Amino acid sequence: MNVLMIVNGPPYGSELPFNALRLAVSLAKRDGVEVRLFLMGDAVGTAIDGQQLPDGYYHLDRMVSSVLRKGAEVGCCGTCLDARGIGDDRLVDGARRSTMDELTDWTLEAERVITF
């Protein structure tokens, strides 16, 4: 099964990316499930590497890395990265700049699309 997850919410202003990543990890653990995660809008900040947070906060960059280790693909909207001044060099290893054309392809290939 091919699952596409589209995340729009801000990294720490809501729990949308946190819950999306929890589900993505769980799905990616399942046999026969291919997960693609597309971060857009403020959610691109989720994939910034080396986030410094107070003790007790979840680290979304580490969660993105975990999803990648489980074999998921992570695309970050290039326009959204540019609008926020986030360079490709600031993304966690494996997360990459993507495009609306790729999101369109992923959407058409997906058997399930989930948005957060």
N, C-alpha and C positions, 0 to 999 in steps of 0.2 A: 504494500500500500504506500502511496506517495502522499505525504502530508505537507502542505505549505502553511506556515504560520507568518502572519504579517503583524508587526508590532509598531505602534505609533506613539505610545505613551512615554512621558519623560522618565529617565532612569530612576530618579529618587523622589519625584514629586507625586508619584502614585505607585501602586504595587503592580501595575499592568505588566511591565517587563519582567519583574520578579516572578510573577505567576506564569507568564508565557514561557520563561526559561525553565521553570520547574516542570511544566508539562512537556516541553521539548526534550528534556533529559529523559523523562519517563517514557515518552514515545520512542526515542532513539534506542532505548534498551531492548525494545521488543524486536523479535525476529521478524524479518520481512517488512519492516517499516522504514521508509526513507523519509528523513525530515529535512526540510529546507526552511530556513528562518530568514525573513527579509525585514531589516530594521529601517524605518523611515521616520521622518519628522524628528522630534526630540529623542526618539528611541535610538538613533545612531550613537548617542552618547553612552549607551549601554556597552558598546564594544571598545571603548577607550581603555587601553592597557594601563596597568599600574595605578588604579584608582586609590586614593588615600582617604580612608573613612575612619570615623571614630570606632572604638571597640564596640562590638555588639551589632554593627550594621552588616548586612549581607553585601558581598562584593559581586556585582553583576559582571564585571570583566572576567572573574574566575568562573562564573556560571556559563558565560559564553564559551570560554575555553573548554569547559566540561562537555558542552553540547558538541563542540567540534571534535573532541576526542572520541565521542561516541559515533562519529561518522556523519554528522549533519553538515550541511552547507550553510554558511552564513554570509548573506549579501547585505551591504549597507548602501542605501540610496546615495549616489554620488552628488546629486544636487543638494540633498539635505546635509551631507558632510561639508560641502563648500559653503553653504549658507551659515554654518556654525563655525567655520574656520578650523575644521578638523582635518588634518592631513592623513593620508593613508598610513604614514609611518607611526601614527599614534594608535592604530587599531591592534587588537590582540592578534597573535599569530594565527593565521587561518581565516580570519574574517577579512572580507575584501570589499572594495568599491564595486558597486553594481549599478544597473541602469533600469529604467522603466521597461525597456524592451526585454531584459532578462526576467523581470517580475512578471511581465505579460506571458512569456514562455512558461515560467514556473506555474503560473495560475492555470494556463490551459492544460498543462501536463498533470496537475494535481488531481487526486481523487477526493481529497478533502482540503478545504481552505478554512483556516481559523484566524480570526483577527482579535487583536488586543489593543 
